[in-house]
Every structure is written in C-alpha cells, then in structure tokens.
C-alpha cells in the first residue's frame, strides 16, 4: 500500500497558495485492507474512505470508462493493480494530475509542473471530452487563476467547444451545475468564468438568456460601455471587487436579462426591461435549482434595480411600496443586499467605477425611518385587523414624507 497526496493540494503548494482541502490516493490496496485499518467507506460509486483520525478522504487508485451521458456516465474500476499514472490520467487538467509522497517527491507524468510555470490550463488526455462538467470546471479555474496569468490552452478550448456542441452539457444535473457555477461566482474574477463559457459556446447552451445580452446596445449617455453583455461582466467584476456574497453576485449576473428581449427597432432603449426580464430570471433560477435566497434576490433586483437608481426621485408612496416589497421590517438583510446589487450595477459602467452612489445611504435611511414607526400606540388607539395595517401604512408614509423633505433640505 502506497499513499499519495494528489490534485489541488499539490498544485496549490507548488503555486505558493494556501492548501485547504487535501485529497489522497491509495495505490496497491484493497477495500478489505482499508477497512481492516479502520478507514470508513463513504463512496457510493467507487471506493472512497475517511481516515479514522483526520477524517480526510482517501480513494483507491482507479480507472474509468465512459458508459453513458453526462457527469455520472462512467464505469469505474479499482484494484491493487491500478498504477498511480493510470489514476492521474483520468483527471481533468495537467496541473491537477500531480502527486506527492510523504517526502514531497513529485510524480508528474503529464507535465503539470511545466504548465504551472507556463501558466496554462491544459487537459491531461482526450478523455477530457467525455465529461461535460469539465467545461464548467476549467472555466472556474480560469476565473480563479487568471490573476496569476493563467489562460486556457487553445487545444483544451477546442475540446470544450466540441463538448458544448455535443449535447452533453444538457445531461448535467442542476445540482452539479449549480455547485460549479456558485463556486465560480465566488472566485476573485467571476466575469472570466462567463467569458470562457461564452468563448467555447457553453454559455449559449447553459444560459442562453445571458449569452443573448452580448451585442445588445444601451444608451451611451448612461452606459459608456454600450454593450449589455459587457456591462453585465463589469457588474459581476465589481461585485467581486467589493466582496459581495453569492446572493448579490447571482442577482448581478441576471439583473438585465430583459434587455435581451428588446426588439432591435427599439434599441438602444429598453422600456420595461425590468418586468420582461422576470420570466427569464425565473427560468434560469429553476434550471439550476438555485438556493431560495439567491432566487428571491435575483427576481427582486431584476424588478426594482431602476427604482434603486432613482431612489432620490421616488415619491414617498413609491418608496413605501419598495420597502414593503422587500419586507424590510422582518428581513432587513435582503434589502441591504438589494442596495449592494444596485450599487454594483451603477459601478459596472466604463469610467464610472469610482463614482459615488448616494442612493445607497438614502435607501438605508428610508428603511430605518419606516421601521421606526411604533405599533403599540396604534394598538392603544383601538386599531386592529386590517384597520391596524392601514394605520401603520399611513404612519410610515407620513414618516417617509418627513424623511424625504429633510433629505432634500
């Protein structure tokens, strides 16, 4: 039995980056031997075990053969005869196909260290094209490492194009896709993830609603970058620069989908794109089974982001409706995330990235003002049921009118 550290832990050590998760591969062992040493089995499809003390994952060296469609369409074979090189060749990228023993001696049969030094994301073997999930994974690695100068090898990009055209991407489950998408959106440069997917044709397959935004013009006076797709990438970039959470980044990606439905004869204006885009946002949410908080914020940002930009001009009654829509009284954090998404939208414009966004503080102040209305005095006056609701609404409206007057003074 020989044990090796493999994959990301080796890659990140060689890059000088912090190593978080460690994967181990065991060569020359059987399931029975692992169990006898106290390892606990967890793999449903192939032999993976948890270390009895550390809890880290140890997998028996294995080979795989394509047997069906999609990410799960593989037959695995694990036995003591499978070599380390045979195990490594089934991995996606050369930089992920290296191994180390306990003395840090490197096993690198597919020249991963050379590609690390050359800053290239390159597939290990033609078998790369058998797994559609790898299209998303490579785009995610591009988003993670582009700041260090990494690019996707042209021949790997070509295989990704072939996969995108093959129909295999449609075989991916929503859960697997979302796992890669959500991780990619939380990288330092998530816009690169979208760029790479678009370059290989995968964006058109996975998110045609986002792909349709490229080439759609907006009024230059408001959007110096003009192209709606370019703007969306810039908004996503700003969200990452400002360390926004996943909910905000997802909303930023989807906020302008309605502009892809505007008839060409109406360009560059996009009247009511906030409402026409809701069905598209809902479709993308459902396609990837995004978490509920991501779904809700994306729909709310899509519908109300222009309200956010015009916050200083809104009538008190419209402002109150906005606050009610977000349920700011019970869910203040969601409104804070809406404000953040609106600010990222405003900053995601060429040359305007540093412009101040006074709407943010104005909206926060409005929410505080509305929440300051006390219910107890109204109860003491005898209001109850629907009448109480109307009385609270009147008081909040009165408070917002005073707030707007004070802010305008």
Secondary structure, DSSP 8 states (H G I E B T S, - for coil): -EEEEETHHHHHHHHT------EEEEES--HHHHHHTT-EE--SSS-EEE-TTT--EEEE-EEEEE-SSSTT-EEEEE-TT--HHHHHTTSSBGGGS-EE-TT--EE-TT-HHHHHHHTEE-BSSGGGGG-THHHHHHHHHHHHHGGGT-EE-HHHHHHHHHHHHHTGGGGS-HHHHHHHHHHHHTSTTHHHHHHHHHHTTHHHHH-HHHHTTTT-B--TTT-TT-BHHHHHHHHHHHHHHTT--HHHHHHHHHTTGGGGGS-GGGTT--TTHHHHTHHHHHHHHHHTT--HHHHHHHHHHHHHHHHHHTGGG--HHHHHHHHHHHTTTT-HHHHHHHHHHHHHHHHSSTT-TT---THHHHHHHHHHHHHT--SHHHHHTT--HHHHHHHHHHHHHHHHHHHHHHHH-
